[in-house]
């Protein structure tokens, strides 16, 4: 994550386009979860189940790239490993028209940034350079110069992103209380 100002979280990378209803078995086929829970190993197989993608997609991803997708991204089972696999592939953020509720919760709990922006999902093209400002709620297509509104993260969710997710946030809060800070 790039912090580009006081309190600002901005992510920048090349866009990878996906359509509607990308489910968790397409994001990371179940056969890979059986032999490893290692983020990088899962990342090697991210998005392989999406029709027309197949093996090798993750090897073309540059660290910091962004997935831009249609509606209902992450539908299907409640696999927590779906956002882990995407992150393991080097994808910094997912921008979608909408997210399946369980994927949204899993991503936030893991401290993985996702942004809902129907406008960006409709306009950003494969290969465009994009910048996502999580707190301002803006997706900038640096290739076209257009800005698209997104739902900004509320302060608590921003704090979860900064601390790496719910578990590290709870650990920090417990330590603060133990030390009499919180």
SULMOQUI-V683117 format. One record per residue. N is the residue number from 1. SS is DSSP state (2 for helix, 1 for strand, 0 for the rest). NEAR is the number of other C-alpha atoms within 8 Angstrom. Layout:
N | SS | NEAR
N | SS | NEAR
This chain:
1 | 0 | 6
2 | 1 | 6
3 | 1 | 9
4 | 1 | 7
5 | 1 | 6
6 | 0 | 5
7 | 0 | 5
8 | 1 | 10
9 | 1 | 12
10 | 1 | 12
11 | 1 | 12
12 | 1 | 12
13 | 1 | 12
14 | 1 | 13
15 | 1 | 15
16 | 1 | 11
17 | 1 | 9
18 | 1 | 9
19 | 0 | 8
20 | 0 | 9
21 | 0 | 10
22 | 0 | 13
23 | 1 | 11
24 | 2 | 14
25 | 2 | 10
26 | 2 | 11
27 | 2 | 16
28 | 0 | 17
29 | 0 | 12
30 | 2 | 7
31 | 2 | 6
32 | 2 | 10
33 | 2 | 11
34 | 2 | 7
35 | 2 | 6
36 | 0 | 8
37 | 0 | 9
38 | 0 | 6
39 | 2 | 10
40 | 2 | 9
41 | 2 | 11
42 | 2 | 17
43 | 2 | 15
44 | 0 | 12
45 | 0 | 16
46 | 0 | 14
47 | 0 | 13
48 | 0 | 14
49 | 0 | 12
50 | 0 | 10
51 | 0 | 5
52 | 0 | 4
53 | 0 | 9
54 | 0 | 10
55 | 0 | 7
56 | 0 | 9
57 | 2 | 12
58 | 2 | 13
59 | 2 | 7
60 | 2 | 6
61 | 0 | 10
62 | 0 | 8
63 | 0 | 9
64 | 0 | 12
65 | 0 | 15
66 | 1 | 15
67 | 1 | 13
68 | 1 | 14
69 | 1 | 14
70 | 0 | 15
71 | 0 | 12
72 | 0 | 13
73 | 1 | 15
74 | 0 | 15
75 | 1 | 14
76 | 0 | 7
77 | 0 | 7
78 | 0 | 7
79 | 0 | 7
80 | 0 | 9
81 | 2 | 9
82 | 2 | 12
83 | 2 | 11
84 | 2 | 12
85 | 2 | 18
86 | 2 | 13
87 | 2 | 13
88 | 2 | 13
89 | 0 | 16
90 | 0 | 13
91 | 0 | 15
92 | 0 | 15
93 | 1 | 14
94 | 1 | 12
95 | 1 | 14
96 | 1 | 19
97 | 0 | 15
98 | 0 | 11
99 | 1 | 13
100 | 0 | 10
101 | 2 | 7
102 | 2 | 9
103 | 2 | 16
104 | 2 | 11
105 | 2 | 8
106 | 2 | 10
107 | 2 | 13
108 | 2 | 15
109 | 2 | 11
110 | 0 | 11
111 | 0 | 13
112 | 0 | 14
113 | 0 | 11
114 | 1 | 11
115 | 1 | 12
116 | 1 | 11
117 | 0 | 15
118 | 2 | 12
119 | 2 | 10
120 | 2 | 15
121 | 2 | 13
122 | 2 | 8
123 | 2 | 6
124 | 0 | 10
125 | 0 | 8
126 | 0 | 8
127 | 0 | 7
128 | 0 | 12
129 | 1 | 11
130 | 1 | 14
131 | 1 | 12
132 | 1 | 11
133 | 1 | 12
134 | 0 | 14
135 | 0 | 10
136 | 0 | 7
137 | 0 | 12
138 | 1 | 13
139 | 1 | 14
140 | 1 | 11
141 | 1 | 14
142 | 0 | 10
143 | 0 | 7
144 | 0 | 6
145 | 0 | 7
146 | 1 | 7
147 | 1 | 8
148 | 1 | 11
149 | 1 | 10
150 | 0 | 13
151 | 0 | 9
152 | 0 | 10
153 | 0 | 11
154 | 0 | 7
155 | 2 | 6
156 | 2 | 7
157 | 2 | 9
158 | 2 | 11
159 | 2 | 9
160 | 2 | 14
161 | 2 | 12
162 | 2 | 8
163 | 2 | 10
164 | 0 | 12
165 | 0 | 14
166 | 2 | 12
167 | 2 | 9
168 | 2 | 9
169 | 2 | 12
170 | 2 | 8
171 | 2 | 8
172 | 2 | 8
173 | 2 | 9
174 | 2 | 8
175 | 2 | 8
176 | 2 | 10
177 | 2 | 9
178 | 2 | 7
179 | 0 | 7
180 | 0 | 6
181 | 0 | 6
182 | 0 | 6
